[in-house]
Amino acid sequence: MSPLEATTRDAALTDHHVVRTEYRAIRVERRPLRDLQGQPVSGLHNVWIWIDNPKQYNSYTTDAVKELILAFRDASVDRAAVCVIFTAVGDKAFCTGGNTKEYAEYYAGNPQEYRQYMRLFNDMVSGILHCDKPVINRVNGMRIGGGQEIGMACDFSIAVDTARFGQAGPKHGSAPDGGATDFLPVYVGFGRAIESCVLCEPFTAHQALQLGLVNQIVPALRLDGQLVPNPLVVIDRYADDWGNVVFGTLKQGAALLEAKEKLSRCTSDLGPLDQAVERMAMRLALTMPDCTIKTIESLRKFKLMHWDRNKETNRAWLALNMMTEGKAGFRAFNEGPKENREVDFLALRRSLAAGQPWTEELIRSVSPQYASSRGGA
């Protein structure tokens, strides 16, 4: 039976799908539910929804957003589905947010168009939060920016120990108002949330687990045939110079160089991630379905309380921001040299302090892609 067809063979049941679609920007699969021994369970499955843009670190295009809205709606009415597994193709990234090429080349300077795009984005996030099935985020790599936001909209997160989590907004001309400012304080508390949202400093997978941002992390690297933990991360707890307890930070100095050399000899293996995700789905299957989704919906209210209150005014602001900092930031990221994709923040602040209006001249003056014409950054 095609993934686009109703999952039931009983023609007497009413079809509650809104519309049929051929997925092109994403993938949708129905995989058998597996018991705790890994064997398929007859008559039940999970719906796997994949972002399919690995060459651009699984950033979502406008077309992908539209298809994700439909995919979550279709999964909600799939009677034989136990869970939705939300993930992405490859081993580098779950999602790094919106497609910056599309942002820079189409939406920058077009707030009326970006406002329409943000309607779709909001519907995608709401679709995850209102899904009638438990949603497990299979984090196969980086979960950054909008990727972090759609990941936090999910109910459970299981990640490889090489994943990194964080925001990018204030570094690249936006505010993380696509869910991070609503969801992140619920997960990690205000202090950690404001650091992540404003400073854009990422969490390692180990830190994310410690903070409660994810439910489980699993190894994803093999060396000489054996699974090994992420060599880049300090696993042991220790106290820094100010007495703070530190855990799961990236190694530094010589230790980092040694770890990178070890990493270069490793191969990727997402098998343990799949097993952990399938095990979580089976654990959920061993509960009363209506009681389970009611419990999940009750807990989702803590996220929806903030999301529903803020999403429309945030959409309006984010659209208008495409005339100023968004326009500058996304163009810098899209067009700047690989080693420098951020505007000159201090030059920008000095120009604004002097009263310079937001013109094309101002944007050019702070953009890395024009640094060579200025004799260097």
Secondary structure, DSSP 8 states (H G I E B T S, - for coil): --TTS-S---TTS----S-----SSEEEEEEEEE-TTS-EEEEEEEEEEEE--GGGTT-B-HHHHHHHHHHHHHHHT-TTEEEEEEEESSSSEEE-SB-HHHIIIIITT-HHHHHHHHHHHHHHHHHHHT-SS-EEEEE-SEEETHHHHHHHHSSEEEEETT-EEE--HHHHT---TTTHHHHHHHHH-HHHHHHHHHH---EEHHHHHHHTS-SEEE--EEETTEEE--TTB--S-EE-TTS-EE-S-B--HHHHHHHHHHHHT-EE--HHHHHHHHHHHHHHHTS-HHHHHHHHHHHHHHHHHHHHHHHHHHHHHHHHHTTTHHHHHHHHHHHS-TT--S--HHHHHHHHHTT----HHHHHHH-GGGTGGGT--
